[in-house]
Amino acid sequence: MIYWILKYLVIGPVLKAIFRPWITGADHIPSQGAAILTSNHLSVMDSIFLPLMIDRPMSFLAKAEYFTGRGLKGWATKWFMKGTGQIPIDRSGGSASEAALNTALQVIGRGDLLGIYPEGTRSPDGRLYKGRTGLARMALVAKVPVIPVVMVDTDTMMPIGATVPRIMRVGMIIGEPLDFSRYEGLEDDRFVLRSVTDEIMVALQQLGGQEYVDDYASAHRARAEERGAAAASSFS
């Protein structure tokens, strides 16, 4: 109920009026039945504008920290995330990864749309980074199509670290569904999972034209932070 109120009566009409978001390829999204929408990740706004522009309800797997904040801001963030269909997941790995998979399969099992960012985190510089194989495993286990999505200019609207979005148009490009049924029964083969993941990342790169980096975004960011800390300490 909160989802429908926010999308169609409160936040949705306001955001559309202010930012005038555009979308192409929406006809690639099935009118019914489960599917995974896999998107590049440029900004926290990605999880807001993509569901807003799709006629069907969809859920994103979101980091658990969004749901555990304290105070008024923490409560507001948690309320908004739940109200817009976000699902908290623990990204620490191990048993947490299995829990995330089970959560995703529950959404797909209901015949709903599930949104996933294969890069695992926001791009630190607007480039497209190496995908995590968890997405491939979800797709093979659930036996559903994977639909590539490219978000456009959301990082310019609200870059990492910004607290207020800029007033500008953003968009999204929906590509043709990818079918991985030829790999049925191979969801535990790590070479197959890497192959599927790489195919998805190629589709995203071709759809949006982003420069591709054969490295994980989180690892790239961590090294950049280490270099920054080292440089700062050398001047202290």
N, C-alpha and C positions, 0 to 999 in steps of 0.2 A: 504493500500500500504506500509506504513512504517513497519507494522508487518511482511509482507512477505520479505521485504528487510533485516530487522534485522535478522529474523529467518533463511533464506535460503542463503543469500549472504554475510552478514557482521558478526554479532555476533555469530550466530549458528555454522557455520563451525569452527570458532576460538575456541569456548568453547569445542566443541566435540574433536578437535585435542589436546587441552591442558589437559582436565580433563578426557577424555574417559569415559563418563557416561554410565551406563548400565541400562537396564530395563527388567523386566520379567512380563508376564501377559498382555502385550499390546493388545492381542487379546480379552480381556474382554471389551475393549472400542468399542462401536458400530461404524461402518463405517459412519453412518448417523443418524440424529435425536438427540434430546436434551438429556442430562444427566448431573448429578451433580457429579463431582469428589471431594471427601472429603478426605483431607490429614492431617496427623500429621504435626506439624510445628516446625522445628528445627532451621531454619536459613532463612535469607532474600533471600538466594539463591534458596530456594524451588520454589518460583514463577518464577524463570528463567529456571531451569533445567527440571521441569515437562512439561511445554509447549514445550520446545525444543525437547523433546524425543517423543512427540505425533504427529502423522501425521496430525491430524485435528487442526484447530485453536481453542484456548480456552481462556477464560477470567477469571481472578481472581478478587474477590472483595478485594480491598486494602484500607488501612486507608488513609483518605483524606490528612493527613499531608505530604504524599509523593508528593502531587501535589501542595503544597502551599509554598515550600521553596523559599528563596530569593537568589539573586546573581547567579553566574555561576553554582555553585553546585546545587542550587535549580532548575534552568532551565534545567540542564542536567538530573536530577532525574525525573522531570516531563516529559521531552521528552522521556526518556527511558521507563517510566511506561506506558505512552500512546501508545508508539510504540510497546510494547510487550503485549498489550491487557489488561492491568490492568484498573480496574474501581474504581474510588474514592467513598468511602462511609463514612458517618459520623457515628461514633460508640458511640455517646453520649446517645443513647437510646430514648425512647418516639417516637415522630414523625419521628426522624431520622431512627429508626428501620423500620418503614413502608416504608420510602423512599428507604432503602437498599433492602427491599423485592421487591418493584416495579422495581428497577433497575435489580435485579436478574431475575425477571420474564420476563423482556424485552429480556434479553440474551437468556433465555430458549425458549421464544416464537419464536425466530428466528431459532430455531432448533440447537443451538450451544451448546458447552460444557462450563460449568461453574465450576470454582474451588473455594472451600470454605475450610477454616480451622475451624473446629468445636470448637477447643479450644479457638478461639477468639484472641489469641496472641501466640508468640513463647514460647515454653517450656523453662523455666529458667534453667533447669538442665538435659535435655534429656529424662525425663520421660513423659508419656502420661497423660494429665490432663482431667478433667471432661468437657464434651461437652456442648456448648450452644444450646438451643432448636430452635434458629432461623433457623438453617439448616433443622431441621425436618419440620418446618412449610413451608419452601420453597418447599421441596420435595413433601409434601402432596398437597399443592395448585397447583403446576405445574404438578403433576401426572407423574413424571419422575423417572427413576431408580437412585439409589445412588451407586457410584462405589468407594469403599475404596482404598486409595493409601497410601503407607508407603514410606517416604523418608528415605534414609539410608546414614549416615555419613556426611550430609550437615552441621551439627553442629560442626563436627571436622574440616571440610574445612573452615568454616567461623563462629566462635562462636559469641555470642552477644558481641558487643563492638569492634570487629575486623573491620578493614577498608580494608584489603587486604586478599583475599582468599588464602589458602594453595593449592599447586599443588598436588592433590590426586584424586583418583577415588571416585565418589559418585554414588548412584543408587536409583532406585525406584521400588517398587513391587506393581503391580495392582491386586486387588482382584476381585472376582466375583461380579456382580451387585446385589444390595439388592433391593427387591421389597416390597413396603409398600402399595400396592393397597388395602390391607385388611382394611386399616384405612381411606379409602376414605370418605370425608365429616366430618372428625373429626379433622380438622386442628386447631380448636380453643379449643380443649380439652387439658388442660395443662398436664394431666396425660399421655395421648397418646403421646404428644410431648416429654415428658421426656422418655417414653418407647422407642420411635423410636430413640431418640438421644443416649440412653444408648446402644441400639442394634448396632448402628453404631460404637460407641467407643469400644465395645467388638470385633467387626470385625477388627478394626484397631489394637487392642492389640494382637489378635491372629495372625494377618498377619505379624506383625513386632516383636512381643515378647517384646515390651517395658514394663517396670514396670508401672502399672496404679496407679494414685493418685486420690482419690475421693474428689477433691477440684478444684476450678477454678484456672488456671495458674495465672491470674491477681491478684487474692486475695492472693495466695501464695507468689507471688513476692512482693506485697505491704507489707505484714507482714515481709518478710525478710529485706526489705529496712528500715522498722521501727526499727527492732531489730539492724540493722547496725548503724542507726543514733543514737539510744539510747546508743549503746556501744561506739561510737565515742565521744558522749557528756560526757560520764562518765570519759573519759581520758583527756578531755580538761581542 
